[in-house]
Amino acid sequence: MERMFQNHEVRVSRTIEGTWDFTVVDEPEMSAQASQSFPYRMAVPSCWETHPDFSTYQGVGAYRTIVNIRREASVRLIFKGISHTAHIYWDGVKVAQHYNAYTAFDVVIPDVRPGEHTLIVAADNRFSEASALHIPNDYYTYGGIIRPVVSRQPFQRSIRLTYSKRLLHIRRYHPPSGP
């Protein structure tokens, strides 16, 4: 659940939650292969350590679900948090990658046709050279889709980032004349 109330009347948001297909793979790219089986079911959002078979697993876990699109439109997928590195695949094509479990990110998929589409999220919680702070120590990094996934459709163009620059007007100071 994203919110307990409706955020917008213009943009329709839908949380993609529930139980997703799940498997472990050696590398994120393997999750998008057509022959890849997903023998487990995993709650989203949650971390895979809640499943008895993966209570101490560190590696790559792949989640798969079907997203229904009702009419042709661009779709914005918002990921509120994936631990720790995320690779996003839409119908087998990599559309995004993100590092850092606790920051949200999004991807816009243009011109999506109506029907069923496969969304695969490969999450990697391994310690690696990718981050100076992500080294083996007394900190444990949980794995999985740990925060909600939201779909916004139809997605219309919007302002994503703004930048402003303050212009300084310097006036020369002239002390008052006279006594």
PyMOL commands that set and color helices and strands:
alter all, ss='L'
color gray80, all
select helices_A, chain A and resi 28-32+48-50+52-54
alter helices_A, ss='H'
color red, helices_A
select strands_A, chain A and resi 13-15+18-25+40-44+60-69+73-79+82-83+85-90+93-99+105-112+115-124+144-145+149-155
alter strands_A, ss='S'
color yellow, strands_A
deselect
rebuild
show_as cartoon
